[in-house]
Each structure stands twice: as C-alpha cells, then as structure tokens.
Amino acid sequence: MSTRLQDMMTGISTQRGSLVSRFSFWLKVAVFGLVALVVVPSSLTYINPGHVGIVIHRVGGGVDDKPLGPGLHFRNPALTAIEEYPTYMQTLLLSRVSQEGSRFNEEINVNSMEGQPLSMDVSMSFELEADKVPHLYQTFRTDINTIQHGYVKQSIRQGLQEIVGSEEFASIIGPKKAETVTLTQNLLAQRLSQYGILVKQFTINELRAPDAVIQAINAKNVMQQQALTAQNELQKKRFEALGDSIKAFGRGNAIMAEAEAQAKANSLLSQSLTANLVQYEMMKRWDGKLPQVSSGAMPLIQLPGMK
C-alpha cells in the first residue's frame, strides 16, 4: 500500500513539474510577445511623403548626415530619435491682423532713404533641399515652423531694409515697387540657400504709410503735373510763335523778292524807253482819226525822221 502511494505521489510530482514547465514556457512566450509588441513598433519609423527624417543620436546629440526618405525605417528607439521636416513647397505669410500690436501681427516695418516709416504685408514661397536638412537642424535645433517665424522672418526684414533704405519713399510705393520685389527675392535666395532653403517666390502684398506722407506725395504729384502741363503749354506757344515768325519771315522775303524783281523790271523798262519808241508805240495804236479839240487847231505828230 505504501508503495502504491509512493508511486502515486511520484506521478503527481511529475505532472506538477510538467505543468510548471509548461506554464513557464508559455509565460516566457507571453513576456516575449509583450516585449515584441512594445519594442518592435517603436523600432519602426514611418516618414510621411513629402518629408525627410533626421536621425538624432541621444548619446552625444549628433545627427546623421543623410536624412531618411519617405517610408518605413528600423532604428534603435533607446539610442535615436527622429525629427521630420517637410520638403514640399511652403508659403510663409507675414501680415498685419485686425488688432494692431497683437502677438500675431507679423508685418514687416522698414524705413526709406528719407527715414519715412513703411509697413508691408509680404509672403515667401520656398522648399527645403532634402540633402541639407540635417545641416539646417544642426544649425537651429528646432522645427521648421519656428525657423520660419524666427530666422527667416528676420532675414526678410533685413533684406527689405537694405533695399528700401537705399531708395526714396515715393519710388518704393510707385515705379520701383517691382524692382524692390525682385532685388529682395534675389538677396533672400542668396542668403538662405546655405541652409537648404530654396526661395521660389517673394511678393509684397500690401504697402502702408502714414496718411500725412501719402497726402504730401499726392500734393507733390499734382504740382508736378500742373507744372508739366504749364511747361507743355509754354512750349506749344513757343513753337507756334516760331512758326509764325518763320511764316512772316517767308512772307517778307517773298515781298522783298517781288519788290526787287519789280524794281529791276522798272529799271530795265526805263532804260529801254526812248522818245522814238514812245512815238512809235503811239503810231501803232493810232486809228487814223485826229483828236477833237475845241480850238480847231490840228495837233502835230512828229514822226521819226521828220523835223
């Protein structure tokens, strides 16, 4: 009886050991699965289309020179972090809002060559050069939105001040506005390209100046227009007077020429007019009738050769 009991106890012990072994195995499987569920997803990084990923090393704080392109990438979550940057075209709008002085007021304020204040609403479209994004992050250590409203905004203000500050106020708001836009865009493209910021378009959407300055400029323009009109009228009268003078001179010359010709003809006529010629001409015109005189005397006509 004791032997059978002992065998039973041995069997129970064996079964218990087997159950413990199985439990231990499945426990390990469960733990491994749990760890896999936690670790594997964090080891996979998905970079969205139109973006690149910057691999940041937690130890030392360095970054990889080559960014991660769109798609899935494996990494060590304990040693690395990922910062995404968009590479598609973006537009930075800097403008004034309804409440002046609001923290959202991002208008650009500059001064002209005369020191006149001028505020602008501007916009700049740009892209990030993918290969230079790691350098951009190393330089600023922040996201692209902060870079836009910090360094890029300051670059725009400085560039505009350099261009606007070398021109007269009236030129900036008038004939040289387009030139100001072009020069500023070229300047920004040159300065921002070193960080991989490629400027595609720069625009001045609105210009604002003190009312007193605008009124003074308008008054000056009106005076200049009036002066130009008066000058044109004076020039017109000068041309008309010159034309009349030329005409009068021409008429005088014509009269003088006619008088000279008449005098010359009279001179030639007087030189050729002799007594014989006069009598000859009278004879040609005589009709043979004697003139009637009251005294009854016969007039004498002296013919050539007769005495």
ChimeraX attribute file (.defattr): number of C-alpha atoms within 10 A of each C-alpha:
attribute: neighborCount
match mode: 1-to-1
recipient: residues
	/A:1	6
	/A:2	7
	/A:3	8
	/A:4	9
	/A:5	10
	/A:6	11
	/A:7	12
	/A:8	12
	/A:9	12
	/A:10	12
	/A:11	12
	/A:12	12
	/A:13	12
	/A:14	12
	/A:15	12
	/A:16	12
	/A:17	12
	/A:18	12
	/A:19	12
	/A:20	12
	/A:21	12
	/A:22	12
	/A:23	12
	/A:24	12
	/A:25	12
	/A:26	12
	/A:27	12
	/A:28	12
	/A:29	12
	/A:30	12
	/A:31	12
	/A:32	12
	/A:33	13
	/A:34	12
	/A:35	11
	/A:36	13
	/A:37	11
	/A:38	11
	/A:39	14
	/A:40	15
	/A:41	11
	/A:42	14
	/A:43	16
	/A:44	15
	/A:45	19
	/A:46	15
	/A:47	20
	/A:48	15
	/A:49	12
	/A:50	13
	/A:51	19
	/A:52	25
	/A:53	26
	/A:54	25
	/A:55	20
	/A:56	19
	/A:57	17
	/A:58	13
	/A:59	9
	/A:60	7
	/A:61	10
	/A:62	13
	/A:63	19
	/A:64	13
	/A:65	14
	/A:66	16
	/A:67	21
	/A:68	22
	/A:69	18
	/A:70	15
	/A:71	14
	/A:72	13
	/A:73	13
	/A:74	12
	/A:75	16
	/A:76	14
	/A:77	17
	/A:78	12
	/A:79	10
	/A:80	17
	/A:81	17
	/A:82	19
	/A:83	16
	/A:84	19
	/A:85	23
	/A:86	19
	/A:87	17
	/A:88	13
	/A:89	13
	/A:90	14
	/A:91	15
	/A:92	16
	/A:93	18
	/A:94	21
	/A:95	17
	/A:96	19
	/A:97	14
	/A:98	8
	/A:99	9
	/A:100	10
	/A:101	10
	/A:102	10
	/A:103	8
	/A:104	13
	/A:105	14
	/A:106	18
	/A:107	19
	/A:108	21
	/A:109	15
	/A:110	20
	/A:111	20
	/A:112	21
	/A:113	16
	/A:114	11
	/A:115	11
	/A:116	14
	/A:117	15
	/A:118	19
	/A:119	17
	/A:120	21
	/A:121	19
	/A:122	22
	/A:123	18
	/A:124	20
	/A:125	15
	/A:126	21
	/A:127	16
	/A:128	23
	/A:129	17
	/A:130	22
	/A:131	14
	/A:132	17
	/A:133	25
	/A:134	26
	/A:135	18
	/A:136	22
	/A:137	19
	/A:138	15
	/A:139	10
	/A:140	13
	/A:141	12
	/A:142	12
	/A:143	14
	/A:144	18
	/A:145	11
	/A:146	12
	/A:147	16
	/A:148	15
	/A:149	14
	/A:150	11
	/A:151	12
	/A:152	20
	/A:153	20
	/A:154	14
	/A:155	16
	/A:156	20
	/A:157	17
	/A:158	18
	/A:159	20
	/A:160	24
	/A:161	19
	/A:162	17
	/A:163	20
	/A:164	24
	/A:165	18
	/A:166	13
	/A:167	16
	/A:168	17
	/A:169	23
	/A:170	16
	/A:171	14
	/A:172	22
	/A:173	17
	/A:174	10
	/A:175	10
	/A:176	16
	/A:177	15
	/A:178	13
	/A:179	13
	/A:180	19
	/A:181	20
	/A:182	14
	/A:183	17
	/A:184	23
	/A:185	20
	/A:186	15
	/A:187	19
	/A:188	21
	/A:189	19
	/A:190	13
	/A:191	15
	/A:192	16
	/A:193	14
	/A:194	12
	/A:195	17
	/A:196	19
	/A:197	22
	/A:198	19
	/A:199	23
	/A:200	15
	/A:201	15
	/A:202	22
	/A:203	17
	/A:204	16
	/A:205	12
	/A:206	13
	/A:207	14
	/A:208	13
	/A:209	14
	/A:210	11
	/A:211	9
	/A:212	9
	/A:213	14
	/A:214	15
	/A:215	11
	/A:216	11
	/A:217	14
	/A:218	13
	/A:219	12
	/A:220	12
	/A:221	13
	/A:222	12
	/A:223	12
	/A:224	12
	/A:225	12
	/A:226	12
	/A:227	12
	/A:228	12
	/A:229	12
	/A:230	12
	/A:231	12
	/A:232	12
	/A:233	12
	/A:234	12
	/A:235	12
	/A:236	12
	/A:237	12
	/A:238	12
	/A:239	12
	/A:240	12
	/A:241	12
	/A:242	12
	/A:243	12
	/A:244	12
	/A:245	12
	/A:246	12
	/A:247	12
	/A:248	12
	/A:249	12
	/A:250	12
	/A:251	12
	/A:252	12
	/A:253	12
	/A:254	12
	/A:255	12
	/A:256	12
	/A:257	12
	/A:258	12
	/A:259	12
	/A:260	12
	/A:261	12
	/A:262	12
	/A:263	12
	/A:264	12
	/A:265	12
	/A:266	12
	/A:267	12
	/A:268	11
	/A:269	11
	/A:270	10
	/A:271	9
	/A:272	9
	/A:273	11
	/A:274	11
	/A:275	9
	/A:276	13
	/A:277	12
	/A:278	11
	/A:279	15
	/A:280	14
	/A:281	11
	/A:282	12
	/A:283	13
	/A:284	9
	/A:285	9
	/A:286	10
	/A:287	8
	/A:288	7
	/A:289	6
	/A:290	10
	/A:291	8
	/A:292	10
	/A:293	9
	/A:294	5
	/A:295	6
	/A:296	7
	/A:297	9
	/A:298	10
	/A:299	10
	/A:300	7
	/A:301	10
	/A:302	10
	/A:303	11
	/A:304	11
	/A:305	6
	/A:306	6
	/A:307	5
